[in-house]
């Protein structure tokens, strides 16, 4: 899976969690939860849906690596290539 495919998947899942937003407008360093106004429950649902959709394990101790788009995509690229 390419970086662009991962990014597209992330945006689709964010759109489901926060339908009134436009995830593609996120800047790489911006906090996803803050910018899209996502609460902790929706953030957890987002992580779970990423895990299921990309078939990767994201342990709770790694949740901090998913806070912004740049770190999330870098993290997922490593996980998907394993």
C-alpha positions in Angstrom: 0.0 0.0 0.0 1.4 3.4 -1.0 1.6 6.5 1.2 -1.1 8.1 -0.9 -3.4 5.1 -0.5 -2.9 5.2 3.3 -3.6 8.9 3.3 -6.8 8.4 1.3 -7.9 5.7 3.7 -7.2 8.0 6.7 -9.1 10.8 5.2 -12.1 8.5 4.5 -12.2 7.3 8.0 -11.8 10.8 9.5 -14.7 11.9 7.3 -16.9 9.1 8.8 -15.9 10.2 12.3 -16.3 13.9 11.7 -18.6 14.2 8.6 -19.0 18.0 8.9 -15.2 18.5 8.4 -12.8 18.4 5.5 -9.8 16.3 6.7 -7.9 17.0 3.5 -7.4 20.6 4.8 -5.4 19.3 7.8 -1.8 20.6 7.9 0.8 17.9 8.6 1.7 19.2 12.1 -1.8 20.1 13.3 -3.4 18.0 16.0 -6.1 16.0 14.3 -8.5 15.9 17.3 -8.2 19.6 18.0 -8.6 20.8 14.4 -11.5 18.5 13.6 -13.0 18.8 17.1 -13.0 15.0 17.7 -13.8 13.8 21.2 -11.9 11.0 22.9 -14.6 8.4 22.1 -14.5 9.3 18.4 -10.7 9.3 18.4 -10.7 5.8 19.8 -13.2 4.7 17.1 -10.9 6.3 14.5 -7.9 4.3 15.7 -9.9 1.1 15.8 -11.2 1.6 12.3 -7.7 2.3 11.0 -6.6 -0.9 12.6 -9.4 -2.9 11.0 -9.2 -1.2 7.6 -5.4 -1.5 7.2 -5.1 -4.7 9.2 -2.5 -3.3 11.6 -2.2 -3.5 15.3 -2.0 -0.1 17.1 -1.3 -0.7 20.8 -2.5 1.9 23.3 1.0 3.0 24.1 1.4 4.1 20.4 -1.7 6.4 20.4 0.5 9.4 20.9 2.1 8.7 17.5 -1.2 9.2 15.8 -1.9 12.8 17.0 -1.1 14.6 13.8 -1.2 13.7 10.2 2.6 13.6 9.6 3.3 11.2 12.5 0.2 9.1 11.8 1.1 8.5 8.2 4.7 7.8 9.1 3.6 5.3 11.8 1.1 3.6 9.5 3.6 3.3 6.6 6.0 1.4 8.9 3.1 -0.9 10.2 1.6 -1.6 6.7 5.0 -2.6 5.3 5.7 -5.2 8.0 
